[in-house]
Amino acid sequence: MQFNKPKTLKEIAGLINAEYEGDANFLITGINEIHNVEQGDITFVDHPKYYEKSLQSKASVVLINKKVENSYNKSLIFSSDPFRDYNIIVEKFFAFKISQDSISKSATIGQGTIIQPNVFIGNNVKIGNNCIIHANVSIYDNSIIGNNVIIQSNTVIGGDAFYFQKKQEAYRKLLSCGRVVIKDNVEIGANCTIDKGVSSDTVIGFGTKLDNLIQIGHDTVIGKNCLFTSQVGISGCVIVEDDVILWGQVGVQKDLTIGKGAVVLGQSGIPKSLEGGKVYFGSPVKEAKEKMRELAYISRIPDILKLLSEKHER
């Protein structure tokens, strides 16, 4: 997420009372979790397993819990607890703002858009033209909704990311400062939940249609003209390319890509990336034809065992 104006390396280090390595006047333009960093960003790392990934990333500044050899020309801020200090930075520059109104005065709503009773629209929300927002929908701060979007009752847009770190037998929450961006001509069913990005955008692409009771996790990016039916659940940081169909109760693991035009049949579990243009089924998924043959073979096992038993008795 971008700061409203750049902050110096010295300013950020001073905020958390930390030592730093680099030009004190270097300008930091944003803060991002490692999956979405860009040049000018600060990110954090607190485990040796991910030191190299962070130092090789696009981030210009790394908040880190150990002094390391810095051969990647990064600015470094040294912290005993980067997770904690990342949250301090987010709280300082992206603090939660109370809204006293059902529809915030800072929200922008386009021409021809219909807002039904009991809708909550948070601070700095932007809604385009000719949308229909049905009763009891909640749209959290900074969400962006395009033109000709329909959102059915009781859906929540922009709730916090489900992102926790276990520390000394307790879970610590990573604060979310990202957004939800919904493109034109999207339809979202009733009782859906679309979480905002941890530090970037969760995106629903042009023309995509979501059925009822669907969960979209943080920082997930869904392409154009996708179709998801009831009870699909998608974890964080997933990329779903254009024209993908997920039938009912499909579950998607985090940090993977589903290729363009893939179709996944109902009650399947997706643990890793899938090629586009194919039909999948099962948990874990396989190509549907292969999985159906496998199930057919399995169904024959009792008959095979019976036949073997009869042969043994002879």
C-alpha positions in Angstrom: 0.0 0.0 0.0 1.3 3.4 -0.9 1.9 6.1 1.8 0.0 9.4 1.3 3.5 10.9 0.9 7.0 9.3 1.0 8.7 8.7 4.3 12.5 8.7 4.9 14.4 5.7 6.1 15.4 7.7 9.2 11.7 8.5 9.9 10.5 4.9 9.7 13.5 3.6 11.7 12.8 6.3 14.3 9.2 5.4 14.6 10.2 1.9 15.9 13.4 3.0 17.6 15.5 0.8 15.4 19.0 0.9 13.9 19.3 1.1 10.1 21.7 0.7 7.3 21.5 2.9 4.3 20.9 6.5 3.2 19.0 8.3 6.0 17.1 10.4 3.5 16.1 7.5 1.2 12.4 7.9 0.4 10.1 4.9 1.1 6.9 5.1 -0.9 4.9 2.2 0.5 4.6 -0.8 2.7 3.9 -4.3 1.4 3.9 -7.9 2.5 6.5 -10.0 0.6 4.0 -11.4 -2.0 3.3 -8.0 -3.5 6.3 -5.7 -3.0 7.4 -3.1 -5.5 10.4 -0.8 -5.8 10.2 1.9 -3.1 8.4 -0.4 -0.6 9.4 -1.6 2.8 8.7 -5.3 3.7 9.5 -7.5 6.7 11.1 -10.8 7.3 11.6 -12.6 10.6 12.7 -16.1 9.7 16.1 -17.2 8.2 14.2 -19.4 5.6 12.9 -16.2 3.9 15.9 -13.9 4.3 17.2 -14.5 0.8 13.7 -14.2 -0.8 13.2 -10.8 0.9 16.7 -9.5 0.0 16.2 -10.5 -3.6 12.7 -9.1 -3.8 11.7 -5.7 -5.4 11.5 -4.1 -2.0 13.9 -1.3 -1.5 13.9 -1.6 2.4 13.8 -4.8 4.4 12.8 -4.8 8.1 14.8 -7.7 9.4 15.7 -9.4 12.8 19.3 -10.1 12.1 22.3 -8.2 10.7 23.1 -10.0 7.4 25.5 -9.6 4.5 23.8 -7.1 2.2 24.9 -7.7 -1.3 21.6 -6.6 -2.9 21.9 -2.9 -2.3 18.9 -2.8 0.0 18.4 -0.4 2.9 17.9 -2.4 6.1 16.1 -1.7 9.4 17.1 -4.0 12.2 14.3 -5.1 14.6 14.0 -7.6 17.4 10.5 -8.3 16.2 9.8 -7.3 12.6 6.2 -8.6 12.7 5.4 -6.3 15.7 7.1 -3.3 14.1 5.5 -3.8 10.7 2.1 -3.5 12.6 3.3 -0.4 14.3 4.1 1.2 10.9 0.7 0.2 9.5 -1.1 1.5 12.6 0.7 4.8 12.3 0.0 5.5 8.6 -3.1 3.4 7.9 -5.0 3.7 11.2 -8.6 2.4 11.4 -11.1 5.3 11.1 -14.4 5.2 12.9 -17.4 5.9 10.7 -20.4 7.6 12.4 -22.7 7.2 9.4 -24.2 4.3 7.6 -22.9 5.8 4.4 -19.7 7.7 5.0 -19.6 11.3 3.8 -16.3 10.6 2.1 -17.8 7.8 0.0 -18.5 8.4 -3.7 -21.5 6.8 -5.4 -22.1 7.0 -9.1 -25.2 8.0 -11.1 -28.0 5.5 -11.3 -26.7 3.4 -8.4 -29.3 2.0 -6.0 -28.5 1.5 -2.4 -31.0 -0.6 -0.5 -31.8 -0.1 3.3 -29.4 -1.0 6.0 -26.3 -0.9 3.7 -23.0 0.2 5.3 -20.5 2.0 3.1 -17.2 3.0 4.8 -14.8 5.8 4.4 -13.4 6.6 1.0 -15.4 3.9 -0.8 -15.9 4.5 -4.5 -18.9 2.9 -6.2 -19.5 3.4 -10.0 -22.6 3.9 -12.0 -25.8 1.8 -12.3 -24.9 -0.6 -9.5 -27.4 -2.3 -7.2 -26.3 -2.8 -3.6 -28.9 -4.9 -1.8 -30.0 -4.7 1.9 -27.5 -5.4 4.7 -24.4 -5.4 2.5 -21.2 -4.0 4.3 -18.5 -2.3 2.2 -15.5 -1.5 4.3 -13.2 1.5 3.9 -11.3 2.2 0.7 -13.1 -0.4 -1.4 -13.5 0.4 -5.1 -16.5 -0.9 -7.0 -16.9 -0.4 -10.8 -20.0 0.1 -13.0 -23.0 -2.2 -13.4 -22.1 -4.2 -10.3 -24.7 -6.2 -8.4 -24.1 -7.2 -4.8 -26.8 -9.4 -3.0 -27.8 -9.1 0.6 -25.5 -9.8 3.6 -22.3 -9.8 1.7 -19.2 -8.3 3.2 -16.6 -6.5 1.1 -13.2 -5.6 2.5 -13.0 -7.5 5.8 -9.6 -8.0 7.4 -7.2 -10.6 6.0 -7.1 -13.9 7.9 -3.3 -13.6 8.6 -1.9 -14.7 11.9 1.5 -15.6 13.4 1.7 -18.1 16.2 4.1 -16.8 18.9 4.6 -18.3 22.3 1.3 -20.3 22.2 -0.7 -17.2 21.1 -1.7 -15.9 17.7 -0.8 -12.4 16.6 -2.7 -10.6 13.9 -1.0 -9.0 10.9 -2.9 -5.7 10.4 -4.5 -5.2 7.0 -4.1 -2.0 5.0 -5.0 -3.2 1.6 -8.3 -2.8 -0.4 -10.9 -4.7 -2.4 -11.2 -3.7 -6.1 -14.3 -5.0 -8.0 -14.3 -4.3 -11.7 -17.2 -3.6 -14.0 -20.2 -6.0 -14.6 -19.4 -8.2 -11.7 -22.2 -9.9 -9.8 -21.8 -11.1 -6.2 -24.3 -13.4 -4.5 -25.7 -13.3 -1.0 -23.6 -14.0 2.1 -20.3 -13.8 0.4 -17.1 -12.5 2.0 -14.3 -10.9 0.1 -11.3 -10.0 2.3 -9.1 -7.0 1.6 -5.4 -7.4 0.8 -2.9 -7.4 3.6 -1.1 -4.6 2.0 -2.3 -4.5 -1.6 -5.5 -5.3 -3.5 -7.9 -8.2 -3.7 -9.3 -8.0 -7.2 -12.5 -9.4 -8.8 -12.1 -9.1 -12.6 -14.5 -7.7 -15.2 -17.7 -9.8 -15.8 -17.0 -12.4 -13.1 -20.0 -13.9 -11.3 -20.0 -15.3 -7.8 -22.8 -17.4 -6.4 -23.9 -17.3 -2.7 -21.8 -18.3 0.3 -18.4 -17.8 -1.3 -15.1 -16.8 0.5 -12.3 -15.0 -1.3 -9.1 -14.6 0.7 -6.7 -11.7 0.9 -4.6 -10.6 -2.0 -6.3 -13.0 -4.4 -6.6 -11.7 -8.0 -9.5 -13.1 -10.0 -9.5 -12.6 -13.8 -12.3 -11.7 -16.3 -15.5 -13.7 -16.8 -14.9 -16.3 -14.2 -17.8 -18.3 -12.7 -17.9 -19.6 -9.1 -20.8 -21.5 -7.7 -21.9 -21.9 -4.1 -19.5 -22.5 -1.2 -16.3 -22.1 -3.2 -13.5 -21.1 -0.8 -10.3 -19.5 -2.0 -7.3 -18.9 0.3 -5.0 -15.9 0.2 -2.6 -14.8 -2.6 -4.2 -16.9 -5.3 -4.2 -15.9 -9.0 -7.2 -17.1 -10.9 -6.8 -16.4 -14.6 -9.7 -15.5 -17.1 -12.6 -17.8 -17.8 -12.1 -20.2 -15.0 -15.1 -22.1 -13.6 -15.2 -23.5 -10.1 -18.2 -25.6 -9.3 -19.8 -25.9 -5.8 -17.6 -26.5 -2.7 -14.3 -26.3 -4.5 -11.5 -25.5 -2.0 -8.3 -23.7 -3.1 -5.0 -23.7 -1.2 -3.0 -20.4 -0.9 -0.2 -19.2 -3.1 -1.1 -20.9 -6.4 -2.3 -20.1 -9.9 -5.3 -21.5 -11.7 -4.8 -21.2 -15.5 -7.1 -19.6 -18.0 -10.2 -21.6 -18.9 -9.7 -24.3 -16.3 -12.9 -26.0 -15.0 -12.9 -27.7 -11.6 -15.8 -29.9 -10.7 -17.7 -29.8 -7.4 -16.2 -30.7 -4.0 -12.6 -30.8 -5.4 -9.6 -29.7 -3.5 -6.8 -27.7 -5.2 -3.4 -27.9 -3.4 -1.2 -26.7 -6.2 -1.2 -24.7 -9.4 -3.3 -26.0 -12.4 -2.8 -25.6 -16.1 -5.5 -23.8 -18.0 -7.8 -25.3 -20.5 -8.4 -28.6 -18.7 -11.2 -30.1 -16.6 -10.3 -31.3 -13.1 -11.9 -33.3 -10.3 -11.1 -34.8 -6.9 -9.2 -34.1 -3.8 -6.4 -33.6 -4.5 -7.5 -32.7 -8.0 -6.4 -34.6 -11.2 -7.6 -34.2 -14.7 -11.3 -35.4 -14.5 -11.0 -38.3 -17.0 -8.0 -39.7 -15.2 -9.7 -39.3 -11.8 -12.9 -41.0 -13.1 -10.9 -44.0 -14.4 -9.1 -44.2 -11.0 -12.5 -44.2 -9.2 -13.8 -46.9 -11.5 -10.8 -49.1 -10.8 -11.2 -48.5 -7.0 -14.9 -49.6 -7.3 -13.7 -53.0 -8.7 -11.5 -53.8 -5.7 -14.1 -55.7 -3.7 -14.9 -57.9 -6.7 -11.2 -58.6 -7.3 -10.7 -59.4 -3.6 -13.7 -61.8 -3.7 -12.4 -63.5 -6.8 -8.9 -64.0 -5.2 -10.5 -65.4 -2.0 -12.6 -67.9 -4.0 -9.5 -69.0 -5.9 -7.6 -69.4 -2.6 -10.4 -71.6 -1.2 -10.2 -73.9 -4.1 
